[in-house]
């Protein structure tokens, strides 16, 4: 049987090689995507092997990925989820757990940025908490520790921040600020796997951090996400919330890890009620599958190469566009080394052209662009009736909404593609100056 499987997997790798599209890059005709997955024959074989073994639910491969991913970060626990958005939901919801003496309650405030992605914000609202919006800096597109400090009030209980497009926020200072004020700190690290601040990986500064494995991100499982923490108390809560809210911690297929399955009395249940069916949280089913984990394990073997490629691509764009008038180019946060998710360009408010014209020009040349997510979230229709507090004016968030966009740096882009992006932006700006 093993020999037959090896033969199948060898054929799968050959099939992958035969299917590769090696057509030459044609400027203006070949699509230059802003993001995408980079998949090889080993990735395809990993998926097929998991399918041959009928790994259709969360199991041993999921646990193996969790162990290796936690070790890569230096965290004590990683919990695989069905998406990065679910990972954010689990992280914030964990802070409201009745098992925490210092839990968050509805009406408590959480500091976050106004310019970001909705699912960094949504779990705050979904848990009845009140977002406190701070502005960001142009060029880094992150907020600062000083801005966060000014936003902290008597009701503030937590800080939830993303590292924008892979660029770390001032993680050391913000983590220290959280400790000084007794606040929880959650890092949305979905765009920043491999980024460092003060020589330390992002995703290791907060009480909890999250990752996404959507195809646009640094590693992919197709869909998927992860919650990381070194606080075993929080890890246990996240696991319960992810797994229907159950109190039991047996793995699938296990029946009595605690050796007292029928000896519990919790809530108003009868004494000895089966622990596998005792629920200590109002939870969800947000697990991933071993099929996804198989792909994740294969991708994880190349994470350092992926990160190096992202850094090279970003530098090529930055050096190629340096000194161009009328556009604001991005900068790494001081003392950081980002593993970039994208390259942001902000059209200066005094420029003789607007973002719309530049984006249209690039898109007509098959250069994919994306806005900086939702822009100023307070201007989005989804939040018009939501309760929130604005800590300061959101000038830069409004500028981002009107003037900013980004292009790709993911490992699937070639030097020729990146150079075409540079020459296209340069041509447009010079022709409109």
C-alpha positions in Angstrom: 0.0 0.0 0.0 2.8 2.4 0.9 4.5 1.7 -2.5 1.3 2.4 -4.3 0.8 5.7 -2.5 4.4 6.7 -3.2 3.8 6.0 -6.9 0.6 8.1 -6.9 2.3 11.0 -5.2 5.2 10.9 -7.6 2.7 11.1 -10.5 1.0 14.0 -8.8 4.3 15.9 -8.6 4.9 15.2 -12.3 1.4 16.3 -13.1 1.9 19.6 -11.3 5.1 20.2 -13.3 3.3 19.5 -16.5 0.5 21.9 -15.6 2.8 24.9 -14.9 2.1 27.9 -16.9 5.5 29.0 -18.2 4.3 31.6 -20.7 6.6 34.6 -20.9 5.6 37.8 -19.2 4.1 40.3 -21.7 3.9 43.8 -20.3 0.3 45.1 -20.4 -1.1 41.7 -21.3 -0.1 39.4 -18.5 -2.0 39.9 -15.2 0.1 41.2 -12.3 -1.9 40.2 -9.3 -1.6 42.1 -6.1 -1.6 38.9 -4.1 -1.9 35.1 -4.5 -0.7 31.7 -3.4 2.5 30.2 -4.6 2.0 26.5 -4.8 4.4 23.7 -5.9 4.3 20.0 -6.5 4.9 19.2 -2.9 1.8 21.3 -1.9 -0.3 19.4 -4.5 1.1 16.0 -3.3 0.4 17.0 0.4 -3.3 17.6 -0.4 -3.6 14.4 -2.4 -1.9 12.4 0.3 -4.3 13.8 2.9 -7.2 12.9 0.6 -5.9 9.4 0.1 -5.8 9.0 3.9 -9.4 10.5 4.1 -8.2 13.2 6.5 -11.5 15.1 6.2 -11.8 16.5 9.7 -9.4 18.0 12.2 -7.0 15.4 13.5 -3.3 14.4 13.7 -2.2 16.7 10.8 -3.9 19.7 12.4 -2.2 19.0 15.7 1.1 18.6 14.0 0.7 21.9 12.3 -0.3 23.6 15.5 2.8 22.2 17.2 5.2 23.3 14.5 3.7 26.7 14.0 3.7 27.4 17.7 7.4 26.3 17.8 8.2 28.6 14.8 6.8 31.6 16.8 8.2 30.5 20.1 4.7 30.4 21.5 3.3 27.7 23.8 0.1 27.1 22.0 -1.4 27.5 18.5 -5.0 26.7 17.7 -5.9 26.2 14.0 -9.2 27.8 12.9 -11.2 28.0 9.7 -10.1 31.6 8.9 -8.1 34.5 10.2 -11.4 36.4 10.8 -12.5 33.5 13.1 -9.1 33.7 14.8 -9.8 37.4 15.6 -13.3 36.5 16.8 -11.9 33.8 19.1 -9.2 36.1 20.5 -11.5 38.9 21.5 -14.2 36.7 22.7 -11.7 34.8 24.9 -11.2 38.0 26.8 -14.9 38.0 27.8 -14.8 34.4 29.3 -16.4 33.9 32.7 -13.3 31.9 33.6 -11.3 35.1 33.7 -11.5 37.2 36.9 -10.5 40.3 34.9 -12.8 39.5 31.9 -14.1 42.2 29.6 -17.8 43.1 29.9 -20.2 44.8 27.4 -19.5 48.5 27.4 -15.8 48.2 28.0 -13.6 50.1 25.6 -11.0 48.6 23.2 -8.5 50.9 21.4 -8.1 50.1 17.7 -7.3 52.0 14.5 -9.9 53.6 12.2 -8.0 52.6 9.0 -8.0 48.9 8.7 -9.8 45.6 7.8 -13.3 45.1 9.1 -12.7 41.7 10.9 -10.1 43.3 13.2 -12.9 45.6 14.3 -16.0 43.3 14.1 -15.2 41.0 17.1 -15.1 44.1 19.3 -18.6 45.1 18.3 -19.9 41.5 18.2 -18.9 41.1 21.9 -20.7 44.3 22.9 -17.5 46.2 23.5 -16.9 49.8 22.4 -14.2 50.5 19.8 -12.1 53.6 20.5 -10.6 54.8 17.2 -7.2 56.3 16.8 -5.6 57.6 13.7 -2.5 56.2 11.9 0.6 57.7 10.4 1.1 58.2 6.7 4.1 56.2 5.3 3.9 53.5 8.0 0.1 53.2 8.0 0.2 52.2 11.7 -0.8 54.1 14.8 1.8 54.9 17.5 2.2 54.2 21.1 1.6 57.9 21.9 -1.7 57.9 20.0 -2.8 54.8 21.8 -1.8 56.3 25.2 -3.9 59.4 24.6 -6.9 57.2 23.7 -6.9 55.2 27.0 -9.7 56.2 29.3 -11.3 54.9 32.5 -13.3 52.3 30.6 -10.5 51.0 28.4 -9.7 47.4 28.9 -7.9 46.2 25.8 -5.9 47.2 22.7 -6.5 45.4 19.4 -4.1 46.3 16.5 -3.1 44.9 13.2 0.4 45.2 11.7 -0.7 47.0 8.5 0.3 45.3 5.3 3.1 43.5 7.2 4.6 46.7 8.7 4.9 46.3 12.5 3.4 48.7 14.8 5.4 50.0 17.8 5.0 46.6 19.4 7.4 46.9 22.3 6.0 50.2 23.4 2.4 49.2 23.0 2.9 46.0 24.9 4.5 47.9 27.7 1.7 50.4 27.7 -0.8 47.6 28.0 1.1 46.2 31.0 1.3 49.6 32.7 -2.5 50.1 32.4 -3.6 46.5 33.0 -4.9 46.1 29.5 -5.1 43.0 27.2 -3.2 43.3 23.9 -4.3 41.4 20.9 -2.1 41.4 17.7 -3.8 40.9 14.4 -0.7 39.4 12.7 -2.6 38.1 9.6 -0.6 40.3 7.2 2.8 40.1 9.0 4.0 36.5 9.5 7.8 36.8 9.6 7.9 40.5 10.4 10.1 41.6 13.3 10.2 44.6 15.7 13.2 45.1 17.9 14.5 41.8 16.5 11.4 39.9 17.7 8.7 38.3 15.6 5.4 40.2 15.5 2.7 38.0 17.0 4.7 37.4 20.1 4.1 40.8 21.9 0.4 40.4 22.7 -1.5 38.2 25.0 -3.0 36.7 21.9 -2.2 36.9 18.2 -3.8 35.8 15.0 -2.8 34.6 11.6 -4.7 34.1 8.3 -4.0 31.4 5.7 -6.2 32.8 3.0 -4.4 32.5 -0.4 -3.4 36.2 -0.3 -1.3 35.7 2.9 2.2 34.6 3.6 1.2 31.0 3.9 -1.9 29.4 2.6 -4.3 26.6 3.4 -6.8 27.8 0.9 -8.9 29.0 3.9 -7.8 28.9 7.5 -6.3 30.8 10.4 -4.7 30.4 13.8 -4.6 31.8 17.3 -1.3 31.9 19.1 -0.6 32.5 22.8 1.8 31.6 25.6 -0.9 32.1 28.2 -2.2 28.6 28.9 -5.3 30.0 30.6 -6.2 31.9 27.4 -5.3 29.0 25.2 -7.7 26.7 27.1 -10.5 29.3 26.6 -9.8 29.7 22.9 -9.9 25.9 22.4 -13.2 25.7 24.2 -14.7 28.6 22.2 -13.5 27.1 18.9 -14.8 23.6 19.8 -18.5 24.3 20.4 -17.8 25.8 23.8 -17.3 22.4 25.4 -15.4 22.1 28.7 -13.8 18.8 27.7 -10.3 18.9 26.2 -10.1 15.4 24.7 -8.8 15.3 21.2 -11.1 13.7 18.5 -11.2 10.0 19.1 -10.2 10.3 22.8 -12.7 9.5 25.5 -11.2 10.1 28.9 -8.0 12.2 28.9 -8.7 13.7 32.3 -9.5 10.2 33.8 -12.7 11.5 35.4 -15.1 11.8 32.5 -18.1 10.8 34.7 -17.1 12.5 37.9 -17.9 16.2 37.2 -20.6 18.4 38.6 -20.9 21.7 36.8 -23.7 24.3 36.6 -27.0 22.8 37.4 -26.3 19.5 35.6 -26.6 16.1 37.4 -23.6 14.9 39.3 -21.5 12.7 36.9 -22.8 14.2 33.7 -20.6 13.2 30.8 -17.8 15.7 30.6 -17.7 15.4 26.8 -21.1 17.2 26.8 -20.5 19.9 29.4 -20.3 23.3 27.8 -18.6 26.2 29.7 -18.8 28.8 27.0 -21.2 30.0 24.3 -19.0 28.7 21.6 -18.7 27.9 17.9 -17.3 25.2 15.6 -14.5 27.1 14.0 -12.1 24.2 13.4 -10.1 23.6 10.2 -9.5 20.2 8.6 -6.5 18.0 8.1 -6.7 18.6 4.4 -6.0 22.3 5.1 -3.3 21.4 7.7 -1.5 19.2 5.1 -1.2 22.1 2.8 -0.1 24.3 5.7 2.6 22.0 6.7 4.0 21.9 3.2 3.9 25.7 2.9 5.5 26.2 6.3 8.6 24.4 5.0 9.1 27.4 2.7 8.0 30.3 4.9 11.5 31.8 5.1 11.9 31.8 1.4 8.5 33.4 1.0 9.4 36.1 3.4 12.7 36.8 1.7 10.9 37.2 -1.6 8.4 39.7 -0.2 11.2 41.8 1.2 13.1 41.8 -2.1 10.0 42.7 -4.1 9.2 45.6 -1.7 12.7 47.0 -1.9 12.7 46.8 -5.7 9.5 48.9 -5.9 10.7 51.3 -3.2 14.1 51.9 -4.9 12.5 52.2 -8.4 10.0 54.8 -7.3 12.2 56.7 -4.9 12.1 60.5 -5.6 9.0 60.4 -7.8 7.0 63.6 -7.2 3.3 63.7 -6.1 3.3 60.3 -4.4 4.0 59.4 -0.8 5.9 56.1 -0.6 5.8 53.7 2.3 8.4 53.4 5.0 9.2 50.6 7.5 8.4 51.4 11.1 11.8 52.3 12.8 13.5 49.3 14.4 11.4 46.9 12.3 12.0 44.5 9.5 8.7 43.9 7.8 7.8 40.8 5.8 5.6 42.9 3.5 2.1 42.1 2.4 1.8 45.0 -0.1 3.3 48.2 -1.3 1.2 51.3 -0.4 1.2 54.4 -2.6 -0.6 57.5 -1.5 -1.3 60.3 -4.0 -0.4 63.6 -2.4 -3.4 65.8 -1.8 -1.8 68.6 -3.8 -1.0 66.3 -6.8 -2.4 67.4 -10.2 -4.1 64.0 -10.5 -6.1 61.7 -8.2 -5.9 58.1 -7.1 -8.8 57.1 -9.4 -6.9 58.2 -12.5 -3.7 56.5 -11.5 -5.4 53.3 -10.4 -7.4 53.2 -13.7 -4.2 53.6 -15.7 -2.5 50.7 -13.8 -5.6 48.4 -14.1 -5.7 49.1 -17.8 -2.2 47.7 -18.0 -3.2 44.6 -16.1 -1.5 45.8 -12.9 -3.8 44.7 -10.0 -4.4 47.3 -7.3 -6.3 47.2 -4.0 -7.4 50.0 -1.6 -6.0 50.0 1.9 -8.9 47.8 2.9 -11.9 49.7 4.3 -10.2 53.1 4.7 -11.7 55.0 7.5 -14.0 52.4 9.0 -16.2 55.1 10.6 -17.3 56.1 7.1 -18.4 52.6 6.1 -22.2 51.9 6.0 -21.8 48.8 8.2 -20.9 51.0 11.2 -23.1 54.0 10.8 -25.4 52.8 13.7 -22.7 51.3 15.9 -21.5 52.7 19.2 -17.9 53.8 19.2 -15.6 56.6 20.5 -13.2 58.6 18.3 -10.2 59.5 20.4 -8.8 62.1 18.0 -9.3 63.5 14.6 -8.9 60.9 11.9 -7.2 63.1 9.3 -4.8 60.5 8.0 -7.4 57.8 7.9 -9.5 60.1 5.7 -6.5 60.8 3.4 -6.1 57.0 3.1 -9.7 56.6 2.2 -9.4 59.2 -0.6 -5.8 58.8 -1.8 -4.2 55.4 -1.0 -3.9 52.1 -2.7 -1.4 49.2 -2.9 0.2 46.9 -5.3 1.6 43.4 -4.8 4.9 42.1 -3.5 4.0 38.4 -3.1 6.5 35.7 -4.1 4.7 34.9 -7.4 5.9 38.2 -9.0 9.0 38.4 -11.1 11.5 41.2 -11.4 10.1 42.0 -14.9 6.6 42.4 -13.4 7.9 44.6 -10.6 9.9 46.7 -13.1 6.8 47.1 -15.2 4.9 48.4 -12.2 7.7 50.9 -11.5 7.8 52.1 -15.1 4.0 52.4 -15.3 3.7 54.5 -12.2 6.6 56.6 -13.3 5.2 57.2 -16.7 1.8 58.2 -15.4 3.2 60.6 -12.8 5.6 62.3 -15.2 2.9 62.6 -17.9 0.5 64.2 -15.5 2.9 66.6 -13.7 
